[in-house]
Amino acid sequence: MKWIDVTDIALALVDAHPDVDPRTIRFTDLHRWVMALPGFDDDPGHSGEKILEAIQAAWIDEI
């Protein structure tokens, strides 16, 4: 997965953190959790606030 795979990342986060309300997560934690996902292989520096917001929104939509 890459940073642009927002929906895939959101689905993986739902599975990895089922008890977390994505509306309450800090972007620093979200960034760290995405980097730790199995199959995630992208440069940590390629993320930004807009990408993290998109991931968070997709995660909210999935739950």
mmCIF file of the N, C-alpha and C atoms, coordinates in Angstrom:
data_MODEL
# 
_entry.id   MODEL 
# 
loop_
_atom_site.group_PDB 
_atom_site.id 
_atom_site.type_symbol 
_atom_site.label_atom_id 
_atom_site.label_alt_id 
_atom_site.label_comp_id 
_atom_site.label_asym_id 
_atom_site.label_entity_id 
_atom_site.label_seq_id 
_atom_site.pdbx_PDB_ins_code 
_atom_site.Cartn_x 
_atom_site.Cartn_y 
_atom_site.Cartn_z 
_atom_site.occupancy 
_atom_site.B_iso_or_equiv 
_atom_site.pdbx_formal_charge 
_atom_site.auth_seq_id 
_atom_site.auth_comp_id 
_atom_site.auth_asym_id 
_atom_site.auth_atom_id 
_atom_site.pdbx_PDB_model_num 
ATOM 1   N N  . MET A 1 1  ? 0.841   -1.186 0.000  1.00 0.00 ? 1  MET A N  1 
ATOM 2   C CA . MET A 1 1  ? 0.000   0.000  0.000  1.00 0.00 ? 1  MET A CA 1 
ATOM 3   C C  . MET A 1 1  ? 0.880   1.241  0.000  1.00 0.00 ? 1  MET A C  1 
ATOM 4   N N  . LYS A 1 2  ? 0.345   2.247  -0.596 1.00 0.00 ? 2  LYS A N  1 
ATOM 5   C CA . LYS A 1 2  ? 0.988   3.568  -0.632 1.00 0.00 ? 2  LYS A CA 1 
ATOM 6   C C  . LYS A 1 2  ? 0.040   4.570  0.021  1.00 0.00 ? 2  LYS A C  1 
ATOM 7   N N  . TRP A 1 3  ? 0.525   5.766  0.295  1.00 0.00 ? 3  TRP A N  1 
ATOM 8   C CA . TRP A 1 3  ? -0.293  6.796  0.934  1.00 0.00 ? 3  TRP A CA 1 
ATOM 9   C C  . TRP A 1 3  ? -1.564  7.095  0.147  1.00 0.00 ? 3  TRP A C  1 
ATOM 10  N N  . ILE A 1 4  ? -1.513  6.946  -1.156 1.00 0.00 ? 4  ILE A N  1 
ATOM 11  C CA . ILE A 1 4  ? -2.689  7.275  -1.977 1.00 0.00 ? 4  ILE A CA 1 
ATOM 12  C C  . ILE A 1 4  ? -3.782  6.210  -1.897 1.00 0.00 ? 4  ILE A C  1 
ATOM 13  N N  . ASP A 1 5  ? -3.473  5.061  -1.315 1.00 0.00 ? 5  ASP A N  1 
ATOM 14  C CA . ASP A 1 5  ? -4.446  3.973  -1.179 1.00 0.00 ? 5  ASP A CA 1 
ATOM 15  C C  . ASP A 1 5  ? -5.306  4.183  0.070  1.00 0.00 ? 5  ASP A C  1 
ATOM 16  N N  . VAL A 1 6  ? -5.991  5.301  0.092  1.00 0.00 ? 6  VAL A N  1 
ATOM 17  C CA . VAL A 1 6  ? -6.714  5.759  1.272  1.00 0.00 ? 6  VAL A CA 1 
ATOM 18  C C  . VAL A 1 6  ? -7.744  4.732  1.758  1.00 0.00 ? 6  VAL A C  1 
ATOM 19  N N  . THR A 1 7  ? -8.542  4.197  0.864  1.00 0.00 ? 7  THR A N  1 
ATOM 20  C CA . THR A 1 7  ? -9.584  3.241  1.265  1.00 0.00 ? 7  THR A CA 1 
ATOM 21  C C  . THR A 1 7  ? -8.970  1.956  1.797  1.00 0.00 ? 7  THR A C  1 
ATOM 22  N N  . ASP A 1 8  ? -7.947  1.457  1.133  1.00 0.00 ? 8  ASP A N  1 
ATOM 23  C CA . ASP A 1 8  ? -7.281  0.240  1.602  1.00 0.00 ? 8  ASP A CA 1 
ATOM 24  C C  . ASP A 1 8  ? -6.663  0.449  2.980  1.00 0.00 ? 8  ASP A C  1 
ATOM 25  N N  . ILE A 1 9  ? -6.077  1.604  3.186  1.00 0.00 ? 9  ILE A N  1 
ATOM 26  C CA . ILE A 1 9  ? -5.494  1.923  4.488  1.00 0.00 ? 9  ILE A CA 1 
ATOM 27  C C  . ILE A 1 9  ? -6.587  1.979  5.548  1.00 0.00 ? 9  ILE A C  1 
ATOM 28  N N  . ALA A 1 10 ? -7.695  2.639  5.223  1.00 0.00 ? 10 ALA A N  1 
ATOM 29  C CA . ALA A 1 10 ? -8.804  2.748  6.187  1.00 0.00 ? 10 ALA A CA 1 
ATOM 30  C C  . ALA A 1 10 ? -9.330  1.371  6.569  1.00 0.00 ? 10 ALA A C  1 
ATOM 31  N N  . LEU A 1 11 ? -9.494  0.488  5.598  1.00 0.00 ? 11 LEU A N  1 
ATOM 32  C CA . LEU A 1 11 ? -9.969  -0.868 5.878  1.00 0.00 ? 11 LEU A CA 1 
ATOM 33  C C  . LEU A 1 11 ? -8.979  -1.630 6.760  1.00 0.00 ? 11 LEU A C  1 
ATOM 34  N N  . ALA A 1 12 ? -7.702  -1.458 6.494  1.00 0.00 ? 12 ALA A N  1 
ATOM 35  C CA . ALA A 1 12 ? -6.680  -2.120 7.308  1.00 0.00 ? 12 ALA A CA 1 
ATOM 36  C C  . ALA A 1 12 ? -6.685  -1.570 8.734  1.00 0.00 ? 12 ALA A C  1 
ATOM 37  N N  . LEU A 1 13 ? -6.935  -0.277 8.886  1.00 0.00 ? 13 LEU A N  1 
ATOM 38  C CA . LEU A 1 13 ? -6.984  0.316  10.220 1.00 0.00 ? 13 LEU A CA 1 
ATOM 39  C C  . LEU A 1 13 ? -8.205  -0.158 10.998 1.00 0.00 ? 13 LEU A C  1 
ATOM 40  N N  . VAL A 1 14 ? -9.325  -0.351 10.313 1.00 0.00 ? 14 VAL A N  1 
ATOM 41  C CA . VAL A 1 14 ? -10.521 -0.897 10.965 1.00 0.00 ? 14 VAL A CA 1 
ATOM 42  C C  . VAL A 1 14 ? -10.188 -2.260 11.566 1.00 0.00 ? 14 VAL A C  1 
ATOM 43  N N  . ASP A 1 15 ? -9.478  -3.088 10.793 1.00 0.00 ? 15 ASP A N  1 
ATOM 44  C CA . ASP A 1 15 ? -9.105  -4.417 11.269 1.00 0.00 ? 15 ASP A CA 1 
ATOM 45  C C  . ASP A 1 15 ? -8.052  -4.361 12.371 1.00 0.00 ? 15 ASP A C  1 
ATOM 46  N N  . ALA A 1 16 ? -7.083  -3.470 12.225 1.00 0.00 ? 16 ALA A N  1 
ATOM 47  C CA . ALA A 1 16 ? -5.975  -3.398 13.173 1.00 0.00 ? 16 ALA A CA 1 
ATOM 48  C C  . ALA A 1 16 ? -6.360  -2.739 14.503 1.00 0.00 ? 16 ALA A C  1 
ATOM 49  N N  . HIS A 1 17 ? -7.317  -1.816 14.451 1.00 0.00 ? 17 HIS A N  1 
ATOM 50  C CA . HIS A 1 17 ? -7.688  -1.052 15.647 1.00 0.00 ? 17 HIS A CA 1 
ATOM 51  C C  . HIS A 1 17 ? -9.213  -0.978 15.760 1.00 0.00 ? 17 HIS A C  1 
ATOM 52  N N  . PRO A 1 18 ? -9.866  -2.127 15.984 1.00 0.00 ? 18 PRO A N  1 
ATOM 53  C CA . PRO A 1 18 ? -11.336 -2.158 15.967 1.00 0.00 ? 18 PRO A CA 1 
ATOM 54  C C  . PRO A 1 18 ? -12.010 -1.366 17.089 1.00 0.00 ? 18 PRO A C  1 
ATOM 55  N N  . ASP A 1 19 ? -11.306 -1.122 18.171 1.00 0.00 ? 19 ASP A N  1 
ATOM 56  C CA . ASP A 1 19 ? -11.907 -0.426 19.309 1.00 0.00 ? 19 ASP A CA 1 
ATOM 57  C C  . ASP A 1 19 ? -11.617 1.071  19.334 1.00 0.00 ? 19 ASP A C  1 
ATOM 58  N N  . VAL A 1 20 ? -10.966 1.571  18.291 1.00 0.00 ? 20 VAL A N  1 
ATOM 59  C CA . VAL A 1 20 ? -10.589 2.983  18.243 1.00 0.00 ? 20 VAL A CA 1 
ATOM 60  C C  . VAL A 1 20 ? -11.625 3.789  17.481 1.00 0.00 ? 20 VAL A C  1 
ATOM 61  N N  . ASP A 1 21 ? -12.007 4.922  18.052 1.00 0.00 ? 21 ASP A N  1 
ATOM 62  C CA . ASP A 1 21 ? -12.874 5.873  17.351 1.00 0.00 ? 21 ASP A CA 1 
ATOM 63  C C  . ASP A 1 21 ? -11.958 6.784  16.533 1.00 0.00 ? 21 ASP A C  1 
ATOM 64  N N  . PRO A 1 22 ? -11.986 6.686  15.208 1.00 0.00 ? 22 PRO A N  1 
ATOM 65  C CA . PRO A 1 22 ? -11.060 7.464  14.386 1.00 0.00 ? 22 PRO A CA 1 
ATOM 66  C C  . PRO A 1 22 ? -11.237 8.977  14.509 1.00 0.00 ? 22 PRO A C  1 
ATOM 67  N N  . ARG A 1 23 ? -12.357 9.410  15.050 1.00 0.00 ? 23 ARG A N  1 
ATOM 68  C CA . ARG A 1 23 ? -12.554 10.856 15.234 1.00 0.00 ? 23 ARG A CA 1 
ATOM 69  C C  . ARG A 1 23 ? -11.699 11.402 16.362 1.00 0.00 ? 23 ARG A C  1 
ATOM 70  N N  . THR A 1 24 ? -11.154 10.514 17.203 1.00 0.00 ? 24 THR A N  1 
ATOM 71  C CA . THR A 1 24 ? -10.400 10.968 18.371 1.00 0.00 ? 24 THR A CA 1 
ATOM 72  C C  . THR A 1 24 ? -8.897  10.786 18.226 1.00 0.00 ? 24 THR A C  1 
ATOM 73  N N  . ILE A 1 25 ? -8.450  10.236 17.118 1.00 0.00 ? 25 ILE A N  1 
ATOM 74  C CA . ILE A 1 25 ? -7.027  9.935  16.963 1.00 0.00 ? 25 ILE A CA 1 
ATOM 75  C C  . ILE A 1 25 ? -6.240  11.169 16.530 1.00 0.00 ? 25 ILE A C  1 
ATOM 76  N N  . ARG A 1 26 ? -5.045  11.289 17.075 1.00 0.00 ? 26 ARG A N  1 
ATOM 77  C CA . ARG A 1 26 ? -4.138  12.372 16.667 1.00 0.00 ? 26 ARG A CA 1 
ATOM 78  C C  . ARG A 1 26 ? -3.438  11.956 15.379 1.00 0.00 ? 26 ARG A C  1 
ATOM 79  N N  . PHE A 1 27 ? -3.115  12.916 14.549 1.00 0.00 ? 27 PHE A N  1 
ATOM 80  C CA . PHE A 1 27 ? -2.467  12.618 13.279 1.00 0.00 ? 27 PHE A CA 1 
ATOM 81  C C  . PHE A 1 27 ? -1.091  11.979 13.474 1.00 0.00 ? 27 PHE A C  1 
ATOM 82  N N  . THR A 1 28 ? -0.402  12.318 14.552 1.00 0.00 ? 28 THR A N  1 
ATOM 83  C CA . THR A 1 28 ? 0.894   11.684 14.803 1.00 0.00 ? 28 THR A CA 1 
ATOM 84  C C  . THR A 1 28 ? 0.716   10.184 15.037 1.00 0.00 ? 28 THR A C  1 
ATOM 85  N N  . ASP A 1 29 ? -0.332  9.813  15.780 1.00 0.00 ? 29 ASP A N  1 
ATOM 86  C CA . ASP A 1 29 ? -0.620  8.391  16.000 1.00 0.00 ? 29 ASP A CA 1 
ATOM 87  C C  . ASP A 1 29 ? -1.089  7.727  14.712 1.00 0.00 ? 29 ASP A C  1 
ATOM 88  N N  . LEU A 1 30 ? -1.944  8.408  13.975 1.00 0.00 ? 30 LEU A N  1 
ATOM 89  C CA . LEU A 1 30 ? -2.446  7.860  12.716 1.00 0.00 ? 30 LEU A CA 1 
ATOM 90  C C  . LEU A 1 30 ? -1.287  7.582  11.761 1.00 0.00 ? 30 LEU A C  1 
ATOM 91  N N  . HIS A 1 31 ? -0.378  8.501  11.656 1.00 0.00 ? 31 HIS A N  1 
ATOM 92  C CA . HIS A 1 31 ? 0.788   8.341  10.789 1.00 0.00 ? 31 HIS A CA 1 
ATOM 93  C C  . HIS A 1 31 ? 1.586   7.104  11.216 1.00 0.00 ? 31 HIS A C  1 
ATOM 94  N N  . ARG A 1 32 ? 1.823   6.976  12.492 1.00 0.00 ? 32 ARG A N  1 
ATOM 95  C CA . ARG A 1 32 ? 2.584   5.844  13.024 1.00 0.00 ? 32 ARG A CA 1 
ATOM 96  C C  . ARG A 1 32 ? 1.867   4.526  12.757 1.00 0.00 ? 32 ARG A C  1 
ATOM 97  N N  . TRP A 1 33 ? 0.547   4.498  12.949 1.00 0.00 ? 33 TRP A N  1 
ATOM 98  C CA . TRP A 1 33 ? -0.236  3.281  12.739 1.00 0.00 ? 33 TRP A CA 1 
ATOM 99  C C  . TRP A 1 33 ? -0.256  2.875  11.273 1.00 0.00 ? 33 TRP A C  1 
ATOM 100 N N  . VAL A 1 34 ? -0.371  3.855  10.387 1.00 0.00 ? 34 VAL A N  1 
ATOM 101 C CA . VAL A 1 34 ? -0.347  3.547  8.950  1.00 0.00 ? 34 VAL A CA 1 
ATOM 102 C C  . VAL A 1 34 ? 1.009   2.952  8.577  1.00 0.00 ? 34 VAL A C  1 
ATOM 103 N N  . MET A 1 35 ? 2.076   3.559  9.066  1.00 0.00 ? 35 MET A N  1 
ATOM 104 C CA . MET A 1 35 ? 3.420   3.059  8.760  1.00 0.00 ? 35 MET A CA 1 
ATOM 105 C C  . MET A 1 35 ? 3.613   1.627  9.254  1.00 0.00 ? 35 MET A C  1 
ATOM 106 N N  . ALA A 1 36 ? 2.916   1.234  10.307 1.00 0.00 ? 36 ALA A N  1 
ATOM 107 C CA . ALA A 1 36 ? 3.062   -0.099 10.896 1.00 0.00 ? 36 ALA A CA 1 
ATOM 108 C C  . ALA A 1 36 ? 2.160   -1.151 10.240 1.00 0.00 ? 36 ALA A C  1 
ATOM 109 N N  . LEU A 1 37 ? 1.280   -0.740 9.348  1.00 0.00 ? 37 LEU A N  1 
ATOM 110 C CA . LEU A 1 37 ? 0.371   -1.706 8.724  1.00 0.00 ? 37 LEU A CA 1 
ATOM 111 C C  . LEU A 1 37 ? 1.139   -2.707 7.860  1.00 0.00 ? 37 LEU A C  1 
ATOM 112 N N  . PRO A 1 38 ? 0.762   -3.994 7.955  1.00 0.00 ? 38 PRO A N  1 
ATOM 113 C CA . PRO A 1 38 ? 1.374   -4.980 7.060  1.00 0.00 ? 38 PRO A CA 1 
ATOM 114 C C  . PRO A 1 38 ? 1.059   -4.625 5.604  1.00 0.00 ? 38 PRO A C  1 
ATOM 115 N N  . GLY A 1 39 ? 2.041   -4.681 4.774  1.00 0.00 ? 39 GLY A N  1 
ATOM 116 C CA . GLY A 1 39 ? 1.839   -4.375 3.363  1.00 0.00 ? 39 GLY A CA 1 
ATOM 117 C C  . GLY A 1 39 ? 1.995   -2.906 3.017  1.00 0.00 ? 39 GLY A C  1 
ATOM 118 N N  . PHE A 1 40 ? 2.169   -2.049 4.022  1.00 0.00 ? 40 PHE A N  1 
ATOM 119 C CA . PHE A 1 40 ? 2.377   -0.630 3.728  1.00 0.00 ? 40 PHE A CA 1 
ATOM 120 C C  . PHE A 1 40 ? 3.842   -0.424 3.397  1.00 0.00 ? 40 PHE A C  1 
ATOM 121 N N  . ASP A 1 41 ? 4.086   0.191  2.252  1.00 0.00 ? 41 ASP A N  1 
ATOM 122 C CA . ASP A 1 41 ? 5.458   0.389  1.796  1.00 0.00 ? 41 ASP A CA 1 
ATOM 123 C C  . ASP A 1 41 ? 5.557   1.702  1.034  1.00 0.00 ? 41 ASP A C  1 
ATOM 124 N N  . ASP A 1 42 ? 5.693   2.781  1.790  1.00 0.00 ? 42 ASP A N  1 
ATOM 125 C CA . ASP A 1 42 ? 5.828   4.091  1.158  1.00 0.00 ? 42 ASP A CA 1 
ATOM 126 C C  . ASP A 1 42 ? 6.709   4.963  2.046  1.00 0.00 ? 42 ASP A C  1 
ATOM 127 N N  . ASP A 1 43 ? 7.194   6.010  1.474  1.00 0.00 ? 43 ASP A N  1 
ATOM 128 C CA . ASP A 1 43 ? 8.067   6.948  2.178  1.00 0.00 ? 43 ASP A CA 1 
ATOM 129 C C  . ASP A 1 43 ? 7.271   7.692  3.244  1.00 0.00 ? 43 ASP A C  1 
ATOM 130 N N  . PRO A 1 44 ? 7.731   7.685  4.501  1.00 0.00 ? 44 PRO A N  1 
ATOM 131 C CA . PRO A 1 44 ? 7.013   8.396  5.565  1.00 0.00 ? 44 PRO A CA 1 
ATOM 132 C C  . PRO A 1 44 ? 6.838   9.884  5.273  1.00 0.00 ? 44 PRO A C  1 
ATOM 133 N N  . GLY A 1 45 ? 7.748   10.438 4.525  1.00 0.00 ? 45 GLY A N  1 
ATOM 134 C CA . GLY A 1 45 ? 7.687   11.855 4.204  1.00 0.00 ? 45 GLY A CA 1 
ATOM 135 C C  . GLY A 1 45 ? 6.676   12.222 3.140  1.00 0.00 ? 45 GLY A C  1 
ATOM 136 N N  . HIS A 1 46 ? 6.084   11.235 2.497  1.00 0.00 ? 46 HIS A N  1 
ATOM 137 C CA . HIS A 1 46 ? 5.118   11.513 1.439  1.00 0.00 ? 46 HIS A CA 1 
ATOM 138 C C  . HIS A 1 46 ? 3.711   11.767 1.972  1.00 0.00 ? 46 HIS A C  1 
ATOM 139 N N  . SER A 1 47 ? 3.552   11.660 3.263  1.00 0.00 ? 47 SER A N  1 
ATOM 140 C CA . SER A 1 47 ? 2.237   11.952 3.838  1.00 0.00 ? 47 SER A CA 1 
ATOM 141 C C  . SER A 1 47 ? 2.187   13.414 4.249  1.00 0.00 ? 47 SER A C  1 
ATOM 142 N N  . GLY A 1 48 ? 0.983   13.872 4.432  1.00 0.00 ? 48 GLY A N  1 
ATOM 143 C CA . GLY A 1 48 ? 0.773   15.236 4.887  1.00 0.00 ? 48 GLY A CA 1 
ATOM 144 C C  . GLY A 1 48 ? -0.597  15.322 5.527  1.00 0.00 ? 48 GLY A C  1 
ATOM 145 N N  . GLU A 1 49 ? -0.943  16.496 5.981  1.00 0.00 ? 49 GLU A N  1 
ATOM 146 C CA . GLU A 1 49 ? -2.214  16.675 6.673  1.00 0.00 ? 49 GLU A CA 1 
ATOM 147 C C  . GLU A 1 49 ? -3.404  16.286 5.794  1.00 0.00 ? 49 GLU A C  1 
ATOM 148 N N  . LYS A 1 50 ? -3.361  16.636 4.513  1.00 0.00 ? 50 LYS A N  1 
ATOM 149 C CA . LYS A 1 50 ? -4.492  16.306 3.629  1.00 0.00 ? 50 LYS A CA 1 
ATOM 150 C C  . LYS A 1 50 ? -4.660  14.799 3.465  1.00 0.00 ? 50 LYS A C  1 
ATOM 151 N N  . ILE A 1 51 ? -3.569  14.081 3.320  1.00 0.00 ? 51 ILE A N  1 
ATOM 152 C CA . ILE A 1 51 ? -3.657  12.631 3.179  1.00 0.00 ? 51 ILE A CA 1 
ATOM 153 C C  . ILE A 1 51 ? -4.165  12.003 4.467  1.00 0.00 ? 51 ILE A C  1 
ATOM 154 N N  . LEU A 1 52 ? -3.633  12.452 5.604  1.00 0.00 ? 52 LEU A N  1 
ATOM 155 C CA . LEU A 1 52 ? -4.080  11.912 6.884  1.00 0.00 ? 52 LEU A CA 1 
ATOM 156 C C  . LEU A 1 52 ? -5.557  12.230 7.134  1.00 0.00 ? 52 LEU A C  1 
ATOM 157 N N  . GLU A 1 53 ? -5.999  13.406 6.741  1.00 0.00 ? 53 GLU A N  1 
ATOM 158 C CA . GLU A 1 53 ? -7.421  13.750 6.863  1.00 0.00 ? 53 GLU A CA 1 
ATOM 159 C C  . GLU A 1 53 ? -8.273  12.833 5.988  1.00 0.00 ? 53 GLU A C  1 
ATOM 160 N N  . ALA A 1 54 ? -7.804  12.543 4.783  1.00 0.00 ? 54 ALA A N  1 
ATOM 161 C CA . ALA A 1 54 ? -8.543  11.653 3.881  1.00 0.00 ? 54 ALA A CA 1 
ATOM 162 C C  . ALA A 1 54 ? -8.616  10.239 4.443  1.00 0.00 ? 54 ALA A C  1 
ATOM 163 N N  . ILE A 1 55 ? -7.515  9.768  5.025  1.00 0.00 ? 55 ILE A N  1 
ATOM 164 C CA . ILE A 1 55 ? -7.505  8.442  5.649  1.00 0.00 ? 55 ILE A CA 1 
ATOM 165 C C  . ILE A 1 55 ? -8.473  8.418  6.821  1.00 0.00 ? 55 ILE A C  1 
ATOM 166 N N  . GLN A 1 56 ? -8.428  9.446  7.650  1.00 0.00 ? 56 GLN A N  1 
ATOM 167 C CA . GLN A 1 56 ? -9.323  9.526  8.807  1.00 0.00 ? 56 GLN A CA 1 
ATOM 168 C C  . GLN A 1 56 ? -10.785 9.538  8.349  1.00 0.00 ? 56 GLN A C  1 
ATOM 169 N N  . ALA A 1 57 ? -11.103 10.312 7.339  1.00 0.00 ? 57 ALA A N  1 
ATOM 170 C CA . ALA A 1 57 ? -12.479 10.385 6.829  1.00 0.00 ? 57 ALA A CA 1 
ATOM 171 C C  . ALA A 1 57 ? -12.924 9.034  6.270  1.00 0.00 ? 57 ALA A C  1 
ATOM 172 N N  . ALA A 1 58 ? -12.053 8.356  5.547  1.00 0.00 ? 58 ALA A N  1 
ATOM 173 C CA . ALA A 1 58 ? -12.391 7.046  5.006  1.00 0.00 ? 58 ALA A CA 1 
ATOM 174 C C  . ALA A 1 58 ? -12.593 6.038  6.134  1.00 0.00 ? 58 ALA A C  1 
ATOM 175 N N  . TRP A 1 59 ? -11.788 6.127  7.159  1.00 0.00 ? 59 TRP A N  1 
ATOM 176 C CA . TRP A 1 59 ? -11.921 5.242  8.313  1.00 0.00 ? 59 TRP A CA 1 
ATOM 177 C C  . TRP A 1 59 ? -13.272 5.474  8.995  1.00 0.00 ? 59 TRP A C  1 
ATOM 178 N N  . ILE A 1 60 ? -13.631 6.727  9.167  1.00 0.00 ? 60 ILE A N  1 
ATOM 179 C CA . ILE A 1 60 ? -14.932 7.066  9.766  1.00 0.00 ? 60 ILE A CA 1 
ATOM 180 C C  . ILE A 1 60 ? -16.056 6.494  8.896  1.00 0.00 ? 60 ILE A C  1 
ATOM 181 N N  . ASP A 1 61 ? -15.945 6.638  7.595  1.00 0.00 ? 61 ASP A N  1 
ATOM 182 C CA . ASP A 1 61 ? -16.965 6.108  6.677  1.00 0.00 ? 61 ASP A CA 1 
ATOM 183 C C  . ASP A 1 61 ? -17.094 4.584  6.780  1.00 0.00 ? 61 ASP A C  1 
ATOM 184 N N  . GLU A 1 62 ? -15.986 3.912  7.014  1.00 0.00 ? 62 GLU A N  1 
ATOM 185 C CA . GLU A 1 62 ? -15.992 2.449  7.066  1.00 0.00 ? 62 GLU A CA 1 
ATOM 186 C C  . GLU A 1 62 ? -16.628 1.901  8.339  1.00 0.00 ? 62 GLU A C  1 
ATOM 187 N N  . ILE A 1 63 ? -16.596 2.697  9.410  1.00 0.00 ? 63 ILE A N  1 
ATOM 188 C CA . ILE A 1 63 ? -17.223 2.205  10.637 1.00 0.00 ? 63 ILE A CA 1 
ATOM 189 C C  . ILE A 1 63 ? -18.631 2.732  10.693 1.00 0.00 ? 63 ILE A C  1 
# 
